[in-house]
Amino acid sequence: MENRLLDQFNNVIISQWLFTHIEEPYEPLTHRELFELAYHTCNSVTMRTIYLRLASSEDQGGSKAIMYSNTKKFTLIEALENSLKVTKYFSEDSTGEKITTEFQPILKKRKERYASKDKEIKTQILKSILVERKLDECANLALLKGVNRKVYFAIGDARESAAVIPMFMKAEGASLVQLALNKWMETAQRLDQEKNFPENLVPGLLKNLTQIKRWLLDLNSSFLDK
């Protein structure tokens, strides 16, 4: 399972491409909370997460995500010790100005709104963004034709995590999302768990994951933007 985009990022992009970045202090949020808000704010149906690492503690640095967009730009989200850093990498014929003109203002507003919410809603929002991340993990595994066992567990984690989130399950369309995830769990379970995910199944899975992701992104934004 070769992640060529990740290899390109580590070996070429970070040393040779142009970039711009922003930094945002954590307070009054924890490191993990601001990281998750940034992950969601960066995310879209045209973004692909090619790497994710979470710190062992919710209140320490170390979490990191690398995203790739269909506009051939890379976004690096890093939870540093004292601030969250988001870097946009782009080629010479492009620009990364939206990170300061659009992304940063939205993140600041969401940070303020999130901080004012009660504990239960905060927990539900973070759990719902976790489902978002699991969908992204599953899509990346499918594109890389990862082993069926990993695809199966990524889908299962997304479905089971969503099932215990009231704001998710009460939303219109949630039952259809759960049915679609269940269908793909059953499909993946029937496959040889140690073989690679079949290429002929990738387009169908990605189509469903994209539909679910669009629905979930809208749902998460609706709770963060009010």
CYANA upper distance limits for C-alpha pairs under 8 A (distance plus 0.5 A):
  1 MET  CA    144 LEU  CA      6.35
  1 MET  CA    145 LYS  CA      7.17
  1 MET  CA    146 GLY  CA      6.34
  2 GLU  CA    144 LEU  CA      7.18
  3 ASN  CA      7 ASP  CA      6.87
  3 ASN  CA     50 ILE  CA      8.11
  3 ASN  CA    144 LEU  CA      7.20
  4 ARG  CA      8 GLN  CA      6.52
  5 LEU  CA      9 PHE  CA      6.63
  5 LEU  CA     50 ILE  CA      7.70
  6 LEU  CA     10 ASN  CA      6.71
  6 LEU  CA     50 ILE  CA      6.76
  6 LEU  CA     51 TYR  CA      7.69
  7 ASP  CA     11 ASN  CA      6.44
  8 GLN  CA     12 VAL  CA      5.84
  8 GLN  CA     13 ILE  CA      6.82
  9 PHE  CA     13 ILE  CA      5.06
  9 PHE  CA     14 ILE  CA      6.59
  9 PHE  CA     74 PHE  CA      8.36
 10 ASN  CA     14 ILE  CA      6.71
 11 ASN  CA     15 SER  CA      7.83
 12 VAL  CA     16 GLN  CA      6.26
 12 VAL  CA     17 TRP  CA      8.04
 13 ILE  CA     17 TRP  CA      5.61
 13 ILE  CA     89 TYR  CA      7.65
 14 ILE  CA     89 TYR  CA      7.99
 17 TRP  CA     89 TYR  CA      6.65
 17 TRP  CA     90 PHE  CA      6.49
 17 TRP  CA     91 SER  CA      6.24
 17 TRP  CA     92 GLU  CA      8.01
 18 LEU  CA     89 TYR  CA      6.21
 18 LEU  CA     90 PHE  CA      5.96
 18 LEU  CA     91 SER  CA      6.61
 18 LEU  CA     92 GLU  CA      7.26
 19 PHE  CA     87 THR  CA      7.14
 19 PHE  CA     88 LYS  CA      5.90
 19 PHE  CA     89 TYR  CA      4.82
 19 PHE  CA     90 PHE  CA      6.53
 19 PHE  CA     96 GLY  CA      7.27
 20 THR  CA     87 THR  CA      6.24
 20 THR  CA     88 LYS  CA      5.98
 20 THR  CA     89 TYR  CA      7.34
 20 THR  CA     96 GLY  CA      6.63
 20 THR  CA     97 GLU  CA      7.92
 20 THR  CA     99 ILE  CA      8.20
 21 HIS  CA     85 LYS  CA      7.46
 21 HIS  CA     86 VAL  CA      5.99
 21 HIS  CA     87 THR  CA      4.62
 21 HIS  CA     88 LYS  CA      6.59
 21 HIS  CA     99 ILE  CA      7.64
 21 HIS  CA    100 THR  CA      8.29
 22 ILE  CA     85 LYS  CA      6.33
 22 ILE  CA     86 VAL  CA      6.00
 22 ILE  CA     87 THR  CA      7.13
 22 ILE  CA     99 ILE  CA      7.84
 22 ILE  CA    100 THR  CA      7.38
 22 ILE  CA    104 GLN  CA      7.78
 23 GLU  CA     83 SER  CA      6.67
 23 GLU  CA     84 LEU  CA      5.96
 23 GLU  CA     85 LYS  CA      4.94
 23 GLU  CA     86 VAL  CA      6.95
 24 GLU  CA     83 SER  CA      5.97
 24 GLU  CA     84 LEU  CA      5.67
 24 GLU  CA     85 LYS  CA      7.08
 25 PRO  CA     82 ASN  CA      7.14
 25 PRO  CA     83 SER  CA      4.95
 25 PRO  CA     84 LEU  CA      6.79
 26 TYR  CA     30 THR  CA      6.67
 26 TYR  CA     31 HIS  CA      6.58
 26 TYR  CA     34 LEU  CA      6.89
 26 TYR  CA     82 ASN  CA      7.72
 26 TYR  CA     83 SER  CA      6.24
 26 TYR  CA     84 LEU  CA      7.34
 28 PRO  CA    115 ALA  CA      7.39
 29 LEU  CA     33 GLU  CA      6.47
 29 LEU  CA     34 LEU  CA      6.74
 29 LEU  CA    111 LYS  CA      8.27
 29 LEU  CA    115 ALA  CA      7.26
 30 THR  CA     34 LEU  CA      6.95
 30 THR  CA     58 GLU  CA      7.09
 30 THR  CA     59 ASP  CA      5.75
 30 THR  CA     60 GLN  CA      8.48
 31 HIS  CA     35 PHE  CA      6.64
 31 HIS  CA     58 GLU  CA      6.55
 31 HIS  CA     59 ASP  CA      5.45
 31 HIS  CA     60 GLN  CA      6.33
 31 HIS  CA     61 GLY  CA      6.93
 31 HIS  CA     79 ALA  CA      7.07
 31 HIS  CA     84 LEU  CA      8.16
 32 ARG  CA     36 GLU  CA      6.59
 32 ARG  CA     58 GLU  CA      5.35
 32 ARG  CA     59 ASP  CA      6.83
 32 ARG  CA     60 GLN  CA      8.17
 32 ARG  CA     63 SER  CA      8.18
 32 ARG  CA     79 ALA  CA      8.44
 33 GLU  CA     37 LEU  CA      6.80
 33 GLU  CA     58 GLU  CA      8.18
 33 GLU  CA    126 LEU  CA      7.78
 34 LEU  CA     38 ALA  CA      6.58
 34 LEU  CA     84 LEU  CA      7.85
 34 LEU  CA    111 LYS  CA      7.63
 35 PHE  CA     39 TYR  CA      6.58
 35 PHE  CA     63 SER  CA      7.93
 35 PHE  CA     77 ILE  CA      8.05
 35 PHE  CA     78 GLU  CA      8.18
 35 PHE  CA     79 ALA  CA      6.92
 35 PHE  CA     84 LEU  CA      7.46
 36 GLU  CA     40 HIS  CA      6.74
 36 GLU  CA    126 LEU  CA      7.39
 36 GLU  CA    129 ILE  CA      7.30
 37 LEU  CA     41 THR  CA      6.58
 37 LEU  CA    107 LEU  CA      7.64
 37 LEU  CA    110 ARG  CA      7.95
 37 LEU  CA    111 LYS  CA      7.87
 38 ALA  CA     42 CYS  CA      6.50
 38 ALA  CA     77 ILE  CA      8.00
 38 ALA  CA    107 LEU  CA      7.01
 39 TYR  CA     43 ASN  CA      6.57
 39 TYR  CA     65 ALA  CA      8.18
 39 TYR  CA     77 ILE  CA      7.83
 40 HIS  CA     44 SER  CA      8.49
 40 HIS  CA    129 ILE  CA      7.16
 40 HIS  CA    132 GLU  CA      8.40
 40 HIS  CA    217 LEU  CA      8.03
 41 THR  CA    103 PHE  CA      7.50
 41 THR  CA    106 ILE  CA      8.02
 41 THR  CA    107 LEU  CA      7.10
 42 CYS  CA     75 THR  CA      8.45
 42 CYS  CA    103 PHE  CA      7.64
 43 ASN  CA     47 MET  CA      6.45
 44 SER  CA    214 ARG  CA      8.01
 44 SER  CA    217 LEU  CA      7.74
 45 VAL  CA    210 THR  CA      6.76
 45 VAL  CA    213 LYS  CA      7.12
 45 VAL  CA    214 ARG  CA      6.55
 46 THR  CA     69 SER  CA      6.17
 46 THR  CA     70 ASN  CA      6.20
 47 MET  CA     67 MET  CA      6.81
 47 MET  CA     68 TYR  CA      6.07
 47 MET  CA     69 SER  CA      4.88
 47 MET  CA     70 ASN  CA      7.17
 48 ARG  CA     67 MET  CA      5.93
 48 ARG  CA     68 TYR  CA      5.61
 48 ARG  CA     69 SER  CA      6.68
 48 ARG  CA    136 ASP  CA      7.23
 48 ARG  CA    139 ALA  CA      8.38
 48 ARG  CA    140 ASN  CA      7.47
 49 THR  CA     65 ALA  CA      7.68
 49 THR  CA     66 ILE  CA      6.41
 49 THR  CA     67 MET  CA      4.83
 49 THR  CA     68 TYR  CA      6.85
 49 THR  CA    136 ASP  CA      6.50
 49 THR  CA    137 GLU  CA      7.49
 49 THR  CA    140 ASN  CA      7.26
 50 ILE  CA     65 ALA  CA      8.30
 50 ILE  CA     66 ILE  CA      6.27
 50 ILE  CA     67 MET  CA      6.24
 50 ILE  CA     68 TYR  CA      7.47
 50 ILE  CA    140 ASN  CA      6.98
 51 TYR  CA     64 LYS  CA      8.28
 51 TYR  CA     65 ALA  CA      6.00
 51 TYR  CA     66 ILE  CA      5.59
 51 TYR  CA     67 MET  CA      7.68
 52 LEU  CA     63 SER  CA      8.18
 52 LEU  CA     64 LYS  CA      6.23
 52 LEU  CA     65 ALA  CA      4.94
 52 LEU  CA     66 ILE  CA      7.10
 53 ARG  CA     62 GLY  CA      8.21
 53 ARG  CA     63 SER  CA      5.86
 53 ARG  CA     64 LYS  CA      5.63
 53 ARG  CA     65 ALA  CA      6.93
 54 LEU  CA     62 GLY  CA      7.20
 54 LEU  CA     63 SER  CA      4.70
 54 LEU  CA     64 LYS  CA      6.92
 55 ALA  CA     60 GLN  CA      7.30
 55 ALA  CA     61 GLY  CA      6.92
 55 ALA  CA     62 GLY  CA      5.42
 55 ALA  CA     63 SER  CA      5.24
 56 SER  CA     60 GLN  CA      8.45
 60 GLN  CA     79 ALA  CA      8.35
 60 GLN  CA     81 GLU  CA      7.04
 61 GLY  CA     78 GLU  CA      8.46
 61 GLY  CA     79 ALA  CA      5.25
 61 GLY  CA     80 LEU  CA      5.28
 61 GLY  CA     81 GLU  CA      5.31
 61 GLY  CA     82 ASN  CA      8.35
 62 GLY  CA     78 GLU  CA      7.53
 62 GLY  CA     79 ALA  CA      5.97
 62 GLY  CA     80 LEU  CA      6.82
 62 GLY  CA     81 GLU  CA      8.25
 63 SER  CA     78 GLU  CA      6.51
 63 SER  CA     79 ALA  CA      5.67
 63 SER  CA     80 LEU  CA      8.48
 64 LYS  CA     76 LEU  CA      7.82
 64 LYS  CA     77 ILE  CA      6.04
 64 LYS  CA     78 GLU  CA      5.15
 64 LYS  CA     79 ALA  CA      6.87
 65 ALA  CA     76 LEU  CA      6.35
 65 ALA  CA     77 ILE  CA      5.61
 65 ALA  CA     78 GLU  CA      7.25
 66 ILE  CA     74 PHE  CA      7.49
 66 ILE  CA     75 THR  CA      6.18
 66 ILE  CA     76 LEU  CA      5.15
 66 ILE  CA     77 ILE  CA      6.94
 67 MET  CA     74 PHE  CA      6.10
 67 MET  CA     75 THR  CA      5.53
 67 MET  CA     76 LEU  CA      7.03
 68 TYR  CA     72 LYS  CA      7.12
 68 TYR  CA     73 LYS  CA      6.33
 68 TYR  CA     74 PHE  CA      5.12
 68 TYR  CA     75 THR  CA      6.95
 69 SER  CA     73 LYS  CA      5.96
 69 SER  CA     74 PHE  CA      7.01
 72 LYS  CA     90 PHE  CA      7.95
 73 LYS  CA     88 LYS  CA      7.60
 73 LYS  CA     89 TYR  CA      6.31
 73 LYS  CA     90 PHE  CA      5.60
 73 LYS  CA     91 SER  CA      8.09
 74 PHE  CA     88 LYS  CA      6.37
 74 PHE  CA     89 TYR  CA      5.60
 74 PHE  CA     90 PHE  CA      7.30
 75 THR  CA     86 VAL  CA      7.52
 75 THR  CA     87 THR  CA      6.16
 75 THR  CA     88 LYS  CA      5.13
 75 THR  CA     89 TYR  CA      6.80
 76 LEU  CA     85 LYS  CA      8.50
 76 LEU  CA     86 VAL  CA      6.12
 76 LEU  CA     87 THR  CA      5.59
 76 LEU  CA     88 LYS  CA      7.02
 77 ILE  CA     84 LEU  CA      7.91
 77 ILE  CA     85 LYS  CA      6.44
 77 ILE  CA     86 VAL  CA      5.06
 77 ILE  CA     87 THR  CA      7.10
 78 GLU  CA     84 LEU  CA      6.37
 78 GLU  CA     85 LYS  CA      5.66
 78 GLU  CA     86 VAL  CA      6.82
 79 ALA  CA     83 SER  CA      7.04
 79 ALA  CA     84 LEU  CA      5.17
 79 ALA  CA     85 LYS  CA      6.91
 80 LEU  CA     84 LEU  CA      6.11
 80 LEU  CA     85 LYS  CA      7.34
 88 LYS  CA     96 GLY  CA      6.37
 88 LYS  CA     99 ILE  CA      7.49
 89 TYR  CA     96 GLY  CA      7.46
 90 PHE  CA     94 SER  CA      6.52
 90 PHE  CA     95 THR  CA      6.68
 90 PHE  CA     96 GLY  CA      6.88
 91 SER  CA     95 THR  CA      7.95
 97 GLU  CA    101 THR  CA      6.79
 98 LYS  CA    102 GLU  CA      5.57
 98 LYS  CA    103 PHE  CA      6.82
 99 ILE  CA    103 PHE  CA      5.25
 99 ILE  CA    104 GLN  CA      6.54
100 THR  CA    104 GLN  CA      5.71
100 THR  CA    105 PRO  CA      7.85
101 THR  CA    105 PRO  CA      7.45
102 GLU  CA    106 ILE  CA      6.90
103 PHE  CA    107 LEU  CA      6.62
104 GLN  CA    108 LYS  CA      6.68
105 PRO  CA    109 LYS  CA      6.83
106 ILE  CA    110 ARG  CA      6.65
107 LEU  CA    111 LYS  CA      6.47
108 LYS  CA    112 GLU  CA      6.88
109 LYS  CA    113 ARG  CA      6.72
109 LYS  CA    225 ASP  CA      8.46
110 ARG  CA    114 TYR  CA      6.31
110 ARG  CA    224 LEU  CA      6.28
110 ARG  CA    225 ASP  CA      6.87
111 LYS  CA    115 ALA  CA      6.62
112 GLU  CA    116 SER  CA      7.06
113 ARG  CA    117 LYS  CA      7.22
113 ARG  CA    224 LEU  CA      7.22
113 ARG  CA    225 ASP  CA      7.69
113 ARG  CA    226 LYS  CA      7.75
114 TYR  CA    122 LYS  CA      7.31
114 TYR  CA    224 LEU  CA      6.90
117 LYS  CA    121 ILE  CA      6.93
117 LYS  CA    122 LYS  CA      6.89
118 ASP  CA    122 LYS  CA      6.84
119 LYS  CA    123 THR  CA      6.71
120 GLU  CA    124 GLN  CA      6.82
121 ILE  CA    125 ILE  CA      6.65
122 LYS  CA    126 LEU  CA      6.79
123 THR  CA    127 LYS  CA      6.69
124 GLN  CA    128 SER  CA      6.55
124 GLN  CA    165 ILE  CA      6.38
124 GLN  CA    166 PRO  CA      7.93
124 GLN  CA    167 MET  CA      7.39
125 ILE  CA    129 ILE  CA      6.77
125 ILE  CA    220 ASN  CA      7.25
125 ILE  CA    223 PHE  CA      7.86
125 ILE  CA    224 LEU  CA      8.38
126 LEU  CA    130 LEU  CA      6.74
127 LYS  CA    131 VAL  CA      7.03
127 LYS  CA    161 SER  CA      7.62
127 LYS  CA    162 ALA  CA      8.14
127 LYS  CA    165 ILE  CA      7.57
128 SER  CA    132 GLU  CA      6.98
128 SER  CA    161 SER  CA      8.37
128 SER  CA    162 ALA  CA      7.20
128 SER  CA    165 ILE  CA      7.59
128 SER  CA    168 PHE  CA      7.57
128 SER  CA    220 ASN  CA      7.41
129 ILE  CA    133 ARG  CA      6.78
129 ILE  CA    220 ASN  CA      7.60
130 LEU  CA    134 LYS  CA      6.73
130 LEU  CA    158 ALA  CA      8.36
130 LEU  CA    161 SER  CA      8.30
131 VAL  CA    135 LEU  CA      6.75
131 VAL  CA    157 ASP  CA      8.19
131 VAL  CA    158 ALA  CA      5.41
131 VAL  CA    159 ARG  CA      8.24
131 VAL  CA    161 SER  CA      6.84
131 VAL  CA    162 ALA  CA      6.80
132 GLU  CA    136 ASP  CA      6.89
132 GLU  CA    158 ALA  CA      8.25
132 GLU  CA    213 LYS  CA      7.26
132 GLU  CA    216 LEU  CA      7.42
132 GLU  CA    217 LEU  CA      7.99
133 ARG  CA    137 GLU  CA      6.63
134 LYS  CA    138 CYS  CA      6.65
134 LYS  CA    154 ALA  CA      6.39
134 LYS  CA    155 ILE  CA      7.67
134 LYS  CA    157 ASP  CA      7.30
134 LYS  CA    158 ALA  CA      5.86
135 LEU  CA    139 ALA  CA      6.72
135 LEU  CA    154 ALA  CA      7.75
135 LEU  CA    155 ILE  CA      7.49
135 LEU  CA    158 ALA  CA      6.89
135 LEU  CA    209 LEU  CA      7.12
135 LEU  CA    213 LYS  CA      7.53
136 ASP  CA    140 ASN  CA      6.69
137 GLU  CA    141 LEU  CA      6.67
137 GLU  CA    154 ALA  CA      7.20
138 CYS  CA    142 ALA  CA      6.68
138 CYS  CA    151 VAL  CA      6.17
138 CYS  CA    154 ALA  CA      5.85
138 CYS  CA    155 ILE  CA      6.85
139 ALA  CA    143 LEU  CA      6.72
139 ALA  CA    205 LEU  CA      8.37
139 ALA  CA    206 LEU  CA      6.69
139 ALA  CA    209 LEU  CA      7.49
140 ASN  CA    144 LEU  CA      6.64
141 LEU  CA    145 LYS  CA      6.38
141 LEU  CA    146 GLY  CA      5.46
141 LEU  CA    147 VAL  CA      8.42
141 LEU  CA    150 LYS  CA      8.04
141 LEU  CA    151 VAL  CA      6.76
142 ALA  CA    146 GLY  CA      6.53
142 ALA  CA    151 VAL  CA      7.37
142 ALA  CA    197 PHE  CA      6.97
142 ALA  CA    202 VAL  CA      6.48
142 ALA  CA    205 LEU  CA      8.38
142 ALA  CA    206 LEU  CA      8.20
143 LEU  CA    202 VAL  CA      7.41
145 LYS  CA    196 ASN  CA      5.99
145 LYS  CA    197 PHE  CA      5.48
145 LYS  CA    198 PRO  CA      7.49
145 LYS  CA    199 GLU  CA      7.48
146 GLY  CA    150 LYS  CA      7.41
146 GLY  CA    151 VAL  CA      7.46
146 GLY  CA    196 ASN  CA      5.72
146 GLY  CA    197 PHE  CA      6.30
147 VAL  CA    151 VAL  CA      7.16
147 VAL  CA    193 GLN  CA      7.14
147 VAL  CA    194 GLU  CA      6.10
147 VAL  CA    195 LYS  CA      5.79
147 VAL  CA    196 ASN  CA      4.61
147 VAL  CA    197 PHE  CA      6.11
148 ASN  CA    152 TYR  CA      6.48
148 ASN  CA    188 ALA  CA      6.65
148 ASN  CA    189 GLN  CA      8.31
148 ASN  CA    191 LEU  CA      7.26
148 ASN  CA    192 ASP  CA      7.37
148 ASN  CA    193 GLN  CA      5.32
148 ASN  CA    194 GLU  CA      6.68
148 ASN  CA    195 LYS  CA      6.54
148 ASN  CA    196 ASN  CA      6.11
148 ASN  CA    197 PHE  CA      5.48
149 ARG  CA    153 PHE  CA      6.77
149 ARG  CA    188 ALA  CA      8.11
149 ARG  CA    189 GLN  CA      8.28
149 ARG  CA    193 GLN  CA      5.09
149 ARG  CA    194 GLU  CA      6.79
150 LYS  CA    154 ALA  CA      6.60
151 VAL  CA    155 ILE  CA      6.78
151 VAL  CA    188 ALA  CA      7.62
151 VAL  CA    197 PHE  CA      8.02
152 TYR  CA    156 GLY  CA      6.59
152 TYR  CA    184 TRP  CA      8.41
152 TYR  CA    185 MET  CA      6.16
152 TYR  CA    188 ALA  CA      5.87
152 TYR  CA    189 GLN  CA      6.94
153 PHE  CA    157 ASP  CA      6.39
154 ALA  CA    158 ALA  CA      6.80
155 ILE  CA    159 ARG  CA      6.74
155 ILE  CA    181 LEU  CA      6.90
155 ILE  CA    184 TRP  CA      7.87
155 ILE  CA    185 MET  CA      6.68
156 GLY  CA    160 GLU  CA      6.47
156 GLY  CA    181 LEU  CA      8.12
156 GLY  CA    182 ASN  CA      8.36
156 GLY  CA    185 MET  CA      6.90
157 ASP  CA    161 SER  CA      6.28
158 ALA  CA    162 ALA  CA      6.60
158 ALA  CA    181 LEU  CA      8.47
159 ARG  CA    163 ALA  CA      6.77
159 ARG  CA    178 GLN  CA      6.77
159 ARG  CA    181 LEU  CA      6.68
159 ARG  CA    182 ASN  CA      7.84
160 GLU  CA    164 VAL  CA      7.58
161 SER  CA    165 ILE  CA      7.69
162 ALA  CA    168 PHE  CA      6.88
162 ALA  CA    169 MET  CA      7.61
163 ALA  CA    168 PHE  CA      8.15
163 ALA  CA    169 MET  CA      6.92
164 VAL  CA    169 MET  CA      8.19
165 ILE  CA    169 MET  CA      6.70
166 PRO  CA    170 LYS  CA      6.37
167 MET  CA    171 ALA  CA      6.79
168 PHE  CA    174 ALA  CA      7.06
168 PHE  CA    219 LEU  CA      8.30
169 MET  CA    174 ALA  CA      5.89
169 MET  CA    175 SER  CA      7.80
170 LYS  CA    174 ALA  CA      7.44
171 ALA  CA    219 LEU  CA      8.39
173 GLY  CA    177 VAL  CA      6.92
174 ALA  CA    178 GLN  CA      6.76
175 SER  CA    179 LEU  CA      6.66
176 LEU  CA    180 ALA  CA      6.68
177 VAL  CA    181 LEU  CA      6.75
177 VAL  CA    212 ILE  CA      6.78
178 GLN  CA    182 ASN  CA      6.50
179 LEU  CA    183 LYS  CA      6.63
180 ALA  CA    184 TRP  CA      6.94
180 ALA  CA    208 ASN  CA      7.76
181 LEU  CA    185 MET  CA      6.65
182 ASN  CA    186 GLU  CA      6.72
183 LYS  CA    187 THR  CA      6.76
184 TRP  CA    188 ALA  CA      6.53
184 TRP  CA    205 LEU  CA      7.80
185 MET  CA    189 GLN  CA      6.47
186 GLU  CA    190 ARG  CA      6.89
187 THR  CA    191 LEU  CA      7.45
188 ALA  CA    193 GLN  CA      8.37
189 GLN  CA    193 GLN  CA      7.71
191 LEU  CA    195 LYS  CA      8.35
197 PHE  CA    201 LEU  CA      8.08
197 PHE  CA    202 VAL  CA      8.17
198 PRO  CA    202 VAL  CA      7.33
199 GLU  CA    203 PRO  CA      8.50
201 LEU  CA    205 LEU  CA      6.83
202 VAL  CA    206 LEU  CA      6.51
203 PRO  CA    207 LYS  CA      6.56
204 GLY  CA    208 ASN  CA      6.90
205 LEU  CA    209 LEU  CA      6.59
206 LEU  CA    210 THR  CA      6.44
207 LYS  CA    211 GLN  CA      6.86
208 ASN  CA    212 ILE  CA      6.69
209 LEU  CA    213 LYS  CA      6.36
210 THR  CA    214 ARG  CA      6.61
211 GLN  CA    215 TRP  CA      6.93
212 ILE  CA    216 LEU  CA      6.60
213 LYS  CA    217 LEU  CA      6.42
214 ARG  CA    218 ASP  CA      6.84
215 TRP  CA    219 LEU  CA      6.78
216 LEU  CA    220 ASN  CA      6.57
217 LEU  CA    221 SER  CA      6.57
218 ASP  CA    222 SER  CA      6.59
219 LEU  CA    223 PHE  CA      7.21
220 ASN  CA    224 LEU  CA      6.85
221 SER  CA    225 ASP  CA      6.31
222 SER  CA    226 LYS  CA      7.04
